[in-house]
Amino acid sequence: MREQYNFESDIKFLTGKGALRNCTVTLSNMGCRRFMLICDEKSVNSGHLRSLLRRVGKELNIVAQYRKIEEFASAEDCDKALRLYKEKDCDSIIALGHKSAIYVAKAVKVMLKDGVSFMSNYLDCSVNNISSNFIPLTVIPTYLSSGIEASNTVRVLSEDGRIIQLDTPFAQTNVLALDPCMCSLVGRKRIASTGLNALAMAITSLISRKKVDSMTKVYALDAITLITDNFEQCLLYSGIRKYRFNVAFATMLAGCAYWSSPNDLLTALADLICDVSGVDYRDVFNILFAKVVEKIDFKWDFDTYALVNLIGYNQYINVQDGKKGGQIIKDCVNNYYTELKKYVKYPLKLKDLGIEDAMLSKAYDEFTKDGDDERIDFANKLLKDE
C-alpha cells in the first residue's frame, strides 16, 4: 500500500490494497467518531456500499447514510443530507462513489461551515472566507476515479434548473482512499474515456497559461507515466484489477494536478456544453482537449530530455533531436488517440455524442456573452467545425 501526503493541499492519499482498513486508523487519529456516509444510487446497486461496510463497518461508527443521489447532484440532495447529518449528530463525512456523491458531500461540508440550511442560498451569496469549524471529509472513489476527488469545486443543480457552482478551499477533501477492491470491472469504452481524461487533465495542467507550482508538475507527470504504461494492458486485460487500479490512480493524480492548477477556458466551455446537453463530462472534455492540442499553440518550459526522463520511453513518446517539449506532448496525445481507435470506437466530434447545433449555439452564447476577445477566439477555434 502507498501512503502519500500533500503538505501544500493538506490531502492524505491512501492507495493500494488495504487502503480502506488503513483509512480507519487515519480517521480515528483525526478524532472522527460519528460518521455520515454519502453515496450515489449506482454504488448501492453495484454492491460497492455493501463491500465497503463489510470491510470497515465494524471499525467506523457510521450513524447516518444518505444514498439516494442520482447521476447529477441536486440542491435538494444537499439540503436533505445536511438535515440528516445534524439529526444524527455526526462529526465527519465519508463520500463513496462518483462525482455526484462527492459534490453533495463537499456541499454539506461548506454549508455546515457557513451555518447555511439551504444550498440555494449560494445562488445569491458567496462562501464565507472565515471559519473555525472543521468537518473531516474522506472520499472513496468507485469503479474508476473521476479526477474531481481532490478538487475544491462543488456543482449542483438548483430547483429552478440553475447551476450552483462553488470553488472554495473549505470544500477540500482531507483523506483520499483508493483501494483496488473498489475498481470493479467496467467496459472498454469507459476505460478508454477515463484514461484519455487523465491524460487530458494532466497535460492541461502542464500547459496552463499561468504559473504552475512544482507539486502540480510532479502529479501531472506521474499521471502521464501511469497512463501510458498501463493503458493498453488495461484495455486488453480489463479483468485484471491491478491495471484498472493504476488507471484510477493516474486519474486521481491527474485530477489533483488539474484542479490545483489555474483553470483555463477549457473547463468553463466543457461545463457549459454539458449543462445544456446532459452528456457525460469526460467525453466532452476529451473531445475539446484534442481540439486544443490540434489547434492552439502553447509554450512548454520543460527541457525535452528532462521531460522524457520523467515520463519514460514508450510507444506514445517519439523523441527526435531538435524537437521541442510542446511537440512531444502533441505527438503523445495523437499517438494515444491512434492507439485508442484500435480497441474501441471513440467519438471525435461533439455531434457524435448527440449534441445538436442548438445546444452548441446556446453554450457558445453563454460562454462569449461578456464579449471577451480571448473567449470568443477560443470558442471559434474549438466549435466552428462542429
N, C-alpha and C positions, 0 to 999 in steps of 0.2 A: 504494500500500500504506500502511496505517495502522499506526503503531507507538506503543503506549502503555505507560506504566509505572506501576504502582500502588505507591507508596512505602510505603503502610501495610501491604499484604499481601505485598509483595515478589514480585509476579507480573508478568512481562513479557508483554504481549499483542502478537502479530504477526498482523495481519489484512489480507486483501486479496490481490490477485494477486501472486504472488511470495513469499508468506509462508513457504512451505516452504523455498525456497532461502535466504531471509534468516535462517531459523532455523538453518541450518548454520553461519553466521558467528557468531551469538549463542552457540551451543553450543561452538564452538571457542574463543571468548573466555572461556567459563566453565571451560575446561580439560578438557572431556569428550573422551575418546579411544577408549573401547571401550564401545559401546552394546549394551544389550539391548532388543529390540523385543517388546512385548507387545500382541497384538491378538486380537479375537474371530473366531470362525469366519465370521460373516456378512461381515466386512470382507475376509476372504480370498476367499470365494466371489464377492463382488461385484466384485472387481478393484481395490479400494482399496489393498490391500497392494502389488499389482503396480505400481499408479500411483505410490505413494509411493517405492518402491525405484527406479523409473525416473527419478524426479526428483532424489532425494537420495542414492541408494545409493552413488554414487562419492565423494560428499563426506563421508559419515558411515561410520565403520567399525563396521558392525553385525555383531557377532561371535556373537550369540545371538538366536534367535527363539522365542518361546512363543506359539503361535497356535491353541490348542485350546479356548479359552474359549467356552462356550455363552451362552445369554441371561442366566443368573444365575451370578454368580461364586461359586466354592466354595472352602473352605479347602484342599482338595486342589490346586486350581489354584495357590493362593498358595504352597504348600509346594514344588510341582514347579518353579514359576517361580523361586523363591528358590534352589533347588539348581542350576538351570541358570545363574543369574546368577553364583554362586560358582565353578562349574566353568569357566566361560569368562573368569573374572577381569574382569568388567565394572566400569565406574565410573559409569555413568549409565543411565537408563531412558527409553524412548520408549513411550508408550501410544497406540495407534491404534484408534479405533472407538467403541463405545458404552460405557455405564456399567459393564458387567461387566468389560471390559478395564481401564478406568480404576481400578475398585476393586482389582483384582488388583495393578496397578502401584503404587498407593498402599500396599497392604498389604505388598508386598515392601520398599518403602522404609522402612516402620515396623519391620518385622522385622529388617532389616539394622541399623537404628539401635540396636535393643534387643539384638541378638545372639540372637534367638529363632529356632528352627528349625521350629517348627510353629505355624500360625495358631491352632489350637485352644487354645494356651496362654492366649490372651486371653479365654477363657471364664472363667478363674479369676483373672486378674491384669490390671492396667491398664497403659497405656503409661508407660514411664519418662519423667519430665519433664526429664531431663538428657541431653544428647548433644553430642558434637563431631564426629559422623560425618555428613557432608553428602552426600546422594545426589541429584544433579540429576534432576528429573522433567519431561519435556516431554509435553504432551498434545495430540493432533491429533484433533479430532472428525471423524466421517464422517457422511454424509447431513445431518442437522440436529442441531445441538447439543442436549444433554440438560439442560444447566444445572448439572450436578454437577462439571464440569471444574475449577471454581475453588473447590470445597468442600474442607473438611478431613475429610470423612466417608468411612469405609470400612464397607461392609455386605457380608458374605459368609455363605454357608450352611455350617455345620459338618457333619461326617459324620453326626451324630445328629439332624440336622434343625433345630438351634437356630441363631438368627441371631447372628452375631458383629458387633457394631457398635462402631466407634471414632470418636471425634471429637477429633482432635489436630492441632496446627499442624505436627507432624512428617510429616503426610500431605499437606502443601501442594504444589500444582503450582508449578513455578518458571517455566516457559515455556508459554504457550498459543498455538498456531499454528492459525489458521482460514483456510484457503485455499479460494477458490471451486471449485477442481478437486475438492475433497472433498465438495462439496454436490451430490451426484448426484440425479437425478430420483426423486421419491417421489410417492405418491398424495395426492389431495386430503385424505383423512381424516388422514393423518399430518401434512400441512402445517397443517391446522386444529388438530389436537391440540397440535402444537408451538407454534404461535402463541398459542393460548389459554394454554398452560402458561407461556410467557414473560410474558404479561400478568399471570397469576395470581401468579407468583413476584415480579414487580416490585412489584405493588400490596401483596402480603402483607408485603413487607419495609418498605414505607412506613407501613403501618397497625399495625406491631408495637406491642405494649403497652409495650415498653421503649424506652429511648433509642436512636435510630438515628443513626449518625455522618453527616457531610456527604457523604463519598465514596459511601456506600451510597445516599443520595438521588440523587446525580448518576447513578450507574449505573442505578438503577431508572427514573428519568425518561427517560434516553437510551433505555432498552429500550422503554418505553411509546411514545416517539416513533417509533422504528424499526418497531415492530409496527403501530401504527395508520397509518403512512404506506405500509407495504408489504404488509399482509396481503391486501387484496383483489386487488392485482396478482399476488401470488404464487399465489393460487388460480386466477385467470383465465388467467395465463400461466406455469404451473408449469414450462414448458420453458425459460424464460429464467433463466439461472443467477444473475444479479445479485439477483433477488427472493428466491430461496432463500438466497443468501448473507446478505442483510440480515435475514431471519427467523432464521437460525442465529446471526448476530452479536447480534441482540437477545436471543435465549435465553441466550447466553453471558454477556452483561452482566446480564441478569435473575438468572441463577444466581449470579453474583458478588455481587450485591446481597443476594439471598435468603440465601445461606449465610454471609455476613459479618454479617448482622443477627441479633439474638437469635431463635432458632427458637421459635415458639409451639406451640400444641396441634395445629394443622393437620397438620404434618409427622408427628408421632407417630401420629395416628389414621390417616392415609393409609398409613403404613408397615405398621401392624398389619393393615389390611384387605388390602393387597397380599400380606402374608406368608401369610395364611390362604386367599386366593383364587387367587393366582398371576396376577392381572390386571395389565395394564400400569399402572405407577405414574402416568404422566402423565394417563391417563383418570380414575383415581380422584381424584387431586389436583384436577383441573379441576372435577369434579362437586362435591366438598366445598367448594372455593373459592367456587363460585357460591352455595352454600347459606350460606356465611359472609357474603357480601355481602348476601344477601337477608334473613337472619335475625338477624344480630349487629350491634349498634351499635358504631361505632368513632369515635375522635376523629381530627381531622386538623389539623395545626399549620401548614399552608401557607396563605398568603393566596390567595384564589381566583384573582385575576388573575395573580399570580406563577406559579401552577400552570399556567394556560393558556398563558402566555408561554413556559414551559419545554416544555410538551408540544406546543403548536401547535394550530391550528384544523383540524378535520376532521370527518367525518360522525359520529364517535363521541362528540365533545365538544359538549355543549349548555350554554352559559353564560347564565345569567339573573341579573339584579340580585337580590341578597339570597341567592342560592343558595350554600351552603357547599361547601368543598372535598370533604368526605366525600360529599355528594350527587352532586357532579360525577363522582367516581370510581364511585359506584354506577351512575350513568347510563351512564358509559363502558363498564362491564362488560356491562350489559344490552343496550346497542346493539351491542356486539361479538358477543354471543350471537345477537341477532336477525339480524345480517349473516351470521353463520356458517351459519344454517339455510338461507340462500338457495343455498348451494353444496354442502353435504354434510349428510347425516343424522348428527346427533351425539347420543350418549347423554346424557340429562339426569338419569337416576337410576342408582344403583349396580346395581339389578336389571337394567337394560338391558345391563350388562356380564356378566350371568350370575352375579352374586354372590347366593348363596342366603341365606335367613334364618339358617340355622345358622352360616354364615360370619360374618355380621354380629354375631350374638349372641356368638360366640367373640371377635371383635375388641373388641366393647363390654365384655365381662367383663374382658379383659386391660387395656384402656385405663382402666377405672374401678376396678380391684381395690384401689388404695390408699385408696379412699373419699374422695378429694379432691372437694369440692363443685363447684369450678370445672370440673374434668374431666367430672364427671357431667353438669352443666348443658350443657356444650359438646357432649358426645356426644348427649344427648337432643335438642337443637335440630337437629343435623345428621342423625340417624339415625331419628328417631321416625316419619317419613313414608315410610320405605323398606319 
